[in-house]
């Protein structure tokens, strides 16, 4: 028996509305506006909620959600990446993973 109650549509809708559509897409290339469109259809949203609930019930975080891309952006007017102070590192995570993690984080 799980002590964790199932996620609701409202929690996911609130989480998606809090994201800025100008943010970079995740490693899966999915934009937040794509998820907003998906959420218009209850069938697809229900499937996403089922994935989140299954992660909690099974105490398992899928490998696909654990993968990320690292992108190095050099600072202006710098020809080399040495030393490390001369670049910015940006980590791109799976967009769906970020959403589910945000909903879980809000609950905690």
C-alpha positions as CSV (number, residue, x, y, z in Angstrom):
1,X,0.0,0.0,0.0
2,X,1.4,3.4,-1.0
3,X,1.3,6.3,1.3
4,X,1.8,8.6,-1.7
5,X,-1.5,9.8,-3.2
6,X,-1.8,9.8,-7.0
7,X,-0.9,12.9,-8.9
8,X,-3.7,15.1,-10.3
9,X,-4.2,16.9,-13.6
10,X,-4.2,20.2,-11.7
11,X,-0.7,19.7,-10.3
12,X,0.7,19.0,-13.7
13,X,-1.2,21.9,-15.3
14,X,0.1,24.2,-12.6
15,X,3.7,23.0,-13.1
16,X,3.6,23.4,-16.9
17,X,2.1,26.9,-16.5
18,X,5.0,28.0,-14.3
19,X,7.7,27.2,-16.9
20,X,8.8,29.9,-19.3
21,X,8.4,28.9,-23.0
22,X,11.6,30.7,-23.8
23,X,13.7,28.1,-21.9
24,X,15.9,25.9,-24.0
25,X,14.4,22.5,-24.9
26,X,15.6,19.4,-23.1
27,X,17.8,16.7,-24.3
28,X,14.7,15.2,-26.0
29,X,14.2,18.4,-28.0
30,X,10.7,18.8,-26.6
31,X,9.7,22.4,-25.9
32,X,7.4,23.4,-23.1
33,X,4.8,24.6,-25.6
34,X,4.7,21.1,-27.0
35,X,3.8,19.7,-23.6
36,X,1.1,22.4,-23.3
37,X,-0.4,21.1,-26.5
38,X,-0.2,17.5,-25.3
39,X,-2.0,18.5,-22.1
40,X,-5.0,19.8,-24.0
41,X,-5.9,16.1,-24.6
42,X,-6.8,14.4,-21.4
43,X,-5.8,11.0,-22.7
44,X,-2.2,12.0,-23.2
45,X,-2.0,13.8,-19.9
46,X,-3.4,10.8,-18.1
47,X,-0.6,8.7,-19.6
48,X,2.0,11.2,-18.3
49,X,0.4,11.1,-14.9
50,X,0.4,7.3,-15.0
51,X,4.2,7.4,-15.7
52,X,4.8,9.7,-12.7
53,X,2.6,7.5,-10.4
54,X,4.4,4.3,-11.6
55,X,7.8,5.9,-10.8
56,X,6.6,6.5,-7.3
57,X,4.8,3.2,-6.8
58,X,7.7,1.1,-8.2
59,X,10.4,3.3,-6.6
60,X,12.1,3.4,-10.0
61,X,13.4,6.4,-12.0
62,X,13.7,5.3,-15.7
63,X,17.2,5.4,-17.2
64,X,15.9,7.7,-20.0
65,X,15.2,10.3,-17.3
66,X,18.7,10.1,-15.9
67,X,20.5,11.0,-19.1
68,X,21.5,14.6,-19.9
69,X,23.5,16.6,-22.4
70,X,26.3,18.9,-21.5
71,X,26.9,21.9,-23.7
72,X,29.9,24.1,-23.4
73,X,29.5,27.8,-24.3
74,X,32.7,29.8,-24.5
75,X,32.8,33.3,-23.0
76,X,33.0,36.1,-25.5
77,X,36.5,36.9,-26.9
78,X,38.1,33.8,-25.5
79,X,39.9,31.4,-27.9
80,X,40.4,28.5,-25.6
81,X,38.5,26.4,-23.0
82,X,41.5,26.3,-20.6
83,X,41.2,27.2,-17.7
84,X,37.6,26.2,-16.9
85,X,36.8,29.7,-15.9
86,X,36.6,30.6,-19.6
87,X,33.4,28.7,-20.3
88,X,29.9,28.1,-19.2
89,X,28.5,24.6,-18.9
90,X,24.8,24.1,-19.6
91,X,23.1,20.8,-18.7
92,X,20.0,19.8,-20.7
93,X,17.7,17.3,-19.1
94,X,14.7,15.5,-20.6
95,X,11.7,17.9,-20.6
96,X,9.2,15.3,-19.4
97,X,11.6,14.3,-16.6
98,X,12.0,18.0,-15.5
99,X,8.2,18.3,-15.4
100,X,7.6,15.1,-13.3
101,X,10.5,16.0,-11.0
102,X,9.0,19.5,-10.5
103,X,5.6,18.0,-9.5
104,X,7.3,15.6,-7.1
105,X,9.4,18.4,-5.7
106,X,6.4,20.6,-5.1
107,X,4.7,17.8,-3.2
108,X,7.8,17.2,-1.0
